[in-house]
């Protein structure tokens, strides 16, 4: 029952997010922050997170303070802590790593820094999923969609909910 509730919340959140974006009431990164929360909620890590889930942003902070609002929310009794990374030294402390458009040219180094670690990588840059990022968002005709690289998720030891996969525009095997 709990999973059904989470799916309904995700589905309604995604529809509402798309409608709000289309209505220009919110900016793109406010909506993307909501998507980040849902991606986290529908991902399972191979080990206990120990009460704090580190959501890291690497590169330019296009989210502004919007992403900080996620710290008031929890996922499966795990509090979210937002960390802004200026280097990759602390990337292994991340459970979720959002790779900003400004840092996407450094993608091979980013992925190498967390290789073998259970880190959910998310971006919003063309070709990011094909190049190894687990979830990539895109904005097309005022709607945010996403694709999932299932091979990368499995390599990281992460389980992406089948319900989330059903909502993806593309799933790379």
VOPAGU-2260 file (C-alpha; in pm, 1 decimal, decimal comma):
REM VOPAGU-2260
SITE   aa  ch    i         X         Y         Z
SITE  UNK   A    0       0,0       0,0       0,0
SITE  UNK   A    1     284,0     236,7      81,1
SITE  UNK   A    2     437,3     188,3    -265,9
SITE  UNK   A    3      99,6     254,3    -427,6
SITE  UNK   A    4      72,3     581,2    -232,2
SITE  UNK   A    5     423,6     680,4    -339,5
SITE  UNK   A    6     342,1     606,5    -704,1
SITE  UNK   A    7      24,1     813,0    -692,8
SITE  UNK   A    8     218,8    1097,0    -530,4
SITE  UNK   A    9     487,8    1075,7    -798,8
SITE  UNK   A   10     240,1    1057,6   -1082,4
SITE  UNK   A   11      32,0    1349,1    -959,0
SITE  UNK   A   12     346,5    1545,6    -880,5
SITE  UNK   A   13     482,0    1497,7   -1230,5
SITE  UNK   A   14     153,2    1597,4   -1391,8
SITE  UNK   A   15     115,7    1898,7   -1164,9
SITE  UNK   A   16     477,3    1996,9   -1223,4
SITE  UNK   A   17     430,9    1989,5   -1598,9
SITE  UNK   A   18     112,5    2194,3   -1574,9
SITE  UNK   A   19     271,4    2452,7   -1347,8
SITE  UNK   A   20     572,2    2485,0   -1573,0
SITE  UNK   A   21     347,3    2533,0   -1872,5
SITE  UNK   A   22     158,8    2801,8   -1682,9
SITE  UNK   A   23     486,9    2984,3   -1613,5
SITE  UNK   A   24     403,1    3001,2   -1242,7
SITE  UNK   A   25     730,7    2832,7   -1153,1
SITE  UNK   A   26    1069,3    2832,2   -1315,3
SITE  UNK   A   27    1232,2    2527,7   -1468,6
SITE  UNK   A   28    1457,7    2451,5   -1172,7
SITE  UNK   A   29    1177,1    2469,3    -917,8
SITE  UNK   A   30    1009,3    2188,9   -1109,0
SITE  UNK   A   31    1334,8    1997,6   -1152,6
SITE  UNK   A   32    1387,4    2009,5    -775,5
SITE  UNK   A   33    1049,2    1838,2    -733,1
SITE  UNK   A   34    1154,4    1575,8    -986,3
SITE  UNK   A   35    1478,7    1518,8    -792,0
SITE  UNK   A   36    1279,8    1440,9    -479,9
SITE  UNK   A   37    1066,6    1189,6    -667,5
SITE  UNK   A   38    1370,4    1025,4    -827,4
SITE  UNK   A   39    1516,5     980,2    -479,5
SITE  UNK   A   40    1188,0     843,1    -343,2
SITE  UNK   A   41    1175,7     576,5    -614,8
SITE  UNK   A   42    1535,7     458,1    -581,5
SITE  UNK   A   43    1663,2     192,6    -343,6
SITE  UNK   A   44    2023,3     186,8    -227,7
SITE  UNK   A   45    2198,6    -143,3    -153,0
SITE  UNK   A   46    2276,4     -45,3     204,9
SITE  UNK   A   47    2129,6     156,3     489,8
SITE  UNK   A   48    2169,8     530,5     442,8
SITE  UNK   A   49    2206,4     599,1     818,6
SITE  UNK   A   50    1935,1     864,7     856,3
SITE  UNK   A   51    2091,7    1127,1     625,1
SITE  UNK   A   52    2074,1    1114,5     248,7
SITE  UNK   A   53    2334,4    1344,5      91,5
SITE  UNK   A   54    2208,8    1520,3    -220,5
SITE  UNK   A   55    2509,3    1684,5    -386,0
SITE  UNK   A   56    2511,6    1946,6    -658,5
SITE  UNK   A   57    2829,2    1964,2    -863,0
SITE  UNK   A   58    2879,4    2271,4   -1078,8
SITE  UNK   A   59    2675,9    2588,4   -1117,1
SITE  UNK   A   60    2382,2    2606,6    -876,0
SITE  UNK   A   61    2096,8    2682,4   -1115,3
SITE  UNK   A   62    1851,3    2562,3    -849,4
SITE  UNK   A   63    1932,1    2858,8    -628,3
SITE  UNK   A   64    1769,1    2816,6    -289,0
SITE  UNK   A   65    1492,1    2599,7    -431,6
SITE  UNK   A   66    1694,7    2284,3    -376,9
SITE  UNK   A   67    1744,5    2373,7     -10,6
SITE  UNK   A   68    1370,5    2322,4      41,0
SITE  UNK   A   69    1429,1    1949,1      -3,3
SITE  UNK   A   70    1611,0    1951,1     331,3
SITE  UNK   A   71    1271,6    1993,6     498,1
SITE  UNK   A   72    1158,6    1662,5     348,0
SITE  UNK   A   73    1250,5    1303,1     420,2
SITE  UNK   A   74    1251,3     982,7     217,5
SITE  UNK   A   75    1188,1     658,0     407,7
SITE  UNK   A   76    1282,5     824,8     738,1
SITE  UNK   A   77    1606,6     956,2     588,2
SITE  UNK   A   78    1657,1    1332,0     606,1
SITE  UNK   A   79    1790,4    1498,0     293,2
SITE  UNK   A   80    2102,4    1709,8     327,1
SITE  UNK   A   81    2203,4    1930,6      33,2
SITE  UNK   A   82    2575,2    1968,6     -32,2
SITE  UNK   A   83    2726,2    2193,7    -296,3
SITE  UNK   A   84    3049,1    2053,0    -436,2
SITE  UNK   A   85    3317,3    2268,5    -592,6
SITE  UNK   A   86    3547,4    1970,7    -645,8
SITE  UNK   A   87    3507,7    1593,6    -669,9
SITE  UNK   A   88    3699,4    1520,1    -347,8
SITE  UNK   A   89    3380,6    1457,7    -146,8
SITE  UNK   A   90    3176,2    1295,1    -424,0
SITE  UNK   A   91    3189,3     953,7    -253,5
SITE  UNK   A   92    2994,2    1103,3      38,7
SITE  UNK   A   93    2698,6    1161,6    -196,6
SITE  UNK   A   94    2398,0     933,6    -229,1
SITE  UNK   A   95    2263,8    1151,3    -510,2
SITE  UNK   A   96    2485,4    1360,5    -736,3
SITE  UNK   A   97    2328,8    1621,2    -962,5
SITE  UNK   A   98    2574,5    1719,5   -1235,5
SITE  UNK   A   99    2502,7    2072,5   -1347,2
SITE  UNK   A  100    2515,1    2177,6   -1713,0
SITE  UNK   A  101    2820,6    2386,0   -1628,0
SITE  UNK   A  102    3010,3    2072,2   -1519,9
SITE  UNK   A  103    2891,7    1826,5   -1785,0
SITE  UNK   A  104    3213,8    1862,6   -1984,3
SITE  UNK   A  105    3384,3    1705,1   -1682,5
SITE  UNK   A  106    3146,7    1403,7   -1691,4
SITE  UNK   A  107    3413,7    1133,0   -1742,2
SITE  UNK   A  108    3600,2    1255,7   -1431,9
SITE  UNK   A  109    3276,4    1283,1   -1233,3
SITE  UNK   A  110    3173,6     926,6   -1315,2
SITE  UNK   A  111    3525,8     797,2   -1248,0
SITE  UNK   A  112    3524,8     962,3    -903,0
SITE  UNK   A  113    3220,8     757,8    -793,6
SITE  UNK   A  114    3282,3     438,1    -987,2
SITE  UNK   A  115    3167,5     137,9    -787,7
SITE  UNK   A  116    2981,4     355,8    -535,6
SITE  UNK   A  117    2601,8     349,2    -486,4
SITE  UNK   A  118    2544,7     703,6    -613,6
SITE  UNK   A  119    2236,4     807,8    -809,5
SITE  UNK   A  120    2365,3    1042,4   -1080,0
SITE  UNK   A  121    2124,5    1294,9   -1229,5
SITE  UNK   A  122    2178,0    1559,7   -1495,6
SITE  UNK   A  123    1987,3    1781,5   -1733,7
SITE  UNK   A  124    2219,3    1786,4   -2031,8
SITE  UNK   A  125    2179,8    1635,3   -2379,2
SITE  UNK   A  126    2331,9    1288,1   -2415,6
SITE  UNK   A  127    2401,5    1257,0   -2040,2
SITE  UNK   A  128    2214,4     927,0   -2000,3
SITE  UNK   A  129    2383,5     776,9   -2304,2
SITE  UNK   A  130    2717,5     876,7   -2152,6
SITE  UNK   A  131    2656,4     705,3   -1816,7
SITE  UNK   A  132    2437,3     932,9   -1602,5
SITE  UNK   A  133    2155,8     730,2   -1444,0
SITE  UNK   A  134    1872,7     982,5   -1486,1
SITE  UNK   A  135    1871,4    1270,3   -1731,3
SITE  UNK   A  136    1600,1    1535,8   -1740,6
SITE  UNK   A  137    1510,6    1748,7   -2040,0
SITE  UNK   A  138    1275,5    2036,1   -2108,2
SITE  UNK   A  139    1075,7    2007,0   -2430,0
SITE  UNK   A  140     776,2    2223,5   -2517,9
SITE  UNK   A  141     742,8    2346,4   -2157,0
SITE  UNK   A  142     736,4    1990,1   -2019,2
SITE  UNK   A  143    1004,6    1811,8   -1823,9
SITE  UNK   A  144    1069,4    1453,1   -1921,6
SITE  UNK   A  145    1342,5    1211,3   -1822,6
SITE  UNK   A  146    1530,2     908,0   -1942,3
SITE  UNK   A  147    1698,5     638,3   -1736,1
SITE  UNK   A  148    2021,8     448,1   -1795,6
SITE  UNK   A  149    1936,4     117,3   -1629,1
SITE  UNK   A  150    2280,6     -30,1   -1698,0
SITE  UNK   A  151    2445,8     255,0   -1505,3
SITE  UNK   A  152    2196,5     214,7   -1219,1
SITE  UNK   A  153    2272,5    -156,0   -1191,7
SITE  UNK   A  154    2648,4     -89,9   -1204,4
SITE  UNK   A  155    2603,2     143,6    -907,2
SITE  UNK   A  156    2402,3    -120,6    -722,4
SITE  UNK   A  157    2085,3      90,6    -728,6
SITE  UNK   A  158    1732,9     -33,4    -786,6
SITE  UNK   A  159    1510,3     207,0    -979,8
SITE  UNK   A  160    1140,1     141,8    -925,2
SITE  UNK   A  161     961,6     -11,1   -1221,3
SITE  UNK   A  162     690,3     249,1   -1171,8
SITE  UNK   A  163     944,8     525,8   -1228,9
SITE  UNK   A  164    1079,7     342,5   -1532,5
SITE  UNK   A  165     726,7     334,1   -1677,8
SITE  UNK   A  166     716,3     715,6   -1669,3
SITE  UNK   A  167    1054,7     757,7   -1842,0
SITE  UNK   A  168    1053,3     863,6   -2205,2
SITE  UNK   A  169    1338,9     623,0   -2270,9
SITE  UNK   A  170    1512,4     348,3   -2073,4
SITE  UNK   A  171    1865,4     261,8   -2184,2
SITE  UNK   A  172    1949,1    -102,3   -2116,5
